[in-house]
Amino acid sequence: MSRLATLLVVMAALSGTAALGCGDKLLAVGRGLRFQRAYAAHQANLVIYSAGAQGGAALTNAKLQATLRRVVHNVQVARDGAQLDAALKSGQVDVVLIDSADLAGVTRQLQSATSKPVILPIFAKPSKAEFAAAQKEYKFALKASADDFEYVAAIDEAMKLQLKTRTKS
């Protein structure tokens, strides 16, 4: 009888749930805290350029623009080449978010800007090969389906590159 009692005690001890100490509940898989607010480490002067092409809806999204206005220093929206030219001539532009469909038409204009902004193209529905080539060429290419945090992270990384480039000059 003592073996049966011992076996029952051991089974009861092993089958019970473990008591989690303070903070251990957050370390369990899928139970971490979610921070819903995006922060950028670097302030940026951002221009969003979309001439109304197919993926322009992602760039003109009011929620995304509100997040970017809260996180970066200055946000300007340019809807045509003249507005983009005015924004580039008006002062310092660090990053340009541009729809991939509009990219070919304004690449020369962006490269000739005095502030040498980082170009961050947005792709509506790219193939894997097209997106990989864009990431290789532009470093910070994003898909239009990216969430606000991914946009902020890409802009922040672009600003790090911009700051490195400026300190070398």
Buried (B, 14 or more C-beta within 10 A) or exposed (E): EEEEEEEEEEEEEEEEEEEEEEEEEEEEEEEEEEEEEBEBEBEBBBBBBBBEBEBBEBBBBEEBBEBBEBBBBBBBBBBBBEBBBEBBEEEBBBBBBBBBBBBEBBEEBBEEBEBBBBBBBBBBEBEEEEBEEBBEEBBBBBBBEBEBBEBBBBBBBBBEBBEEEEEEE
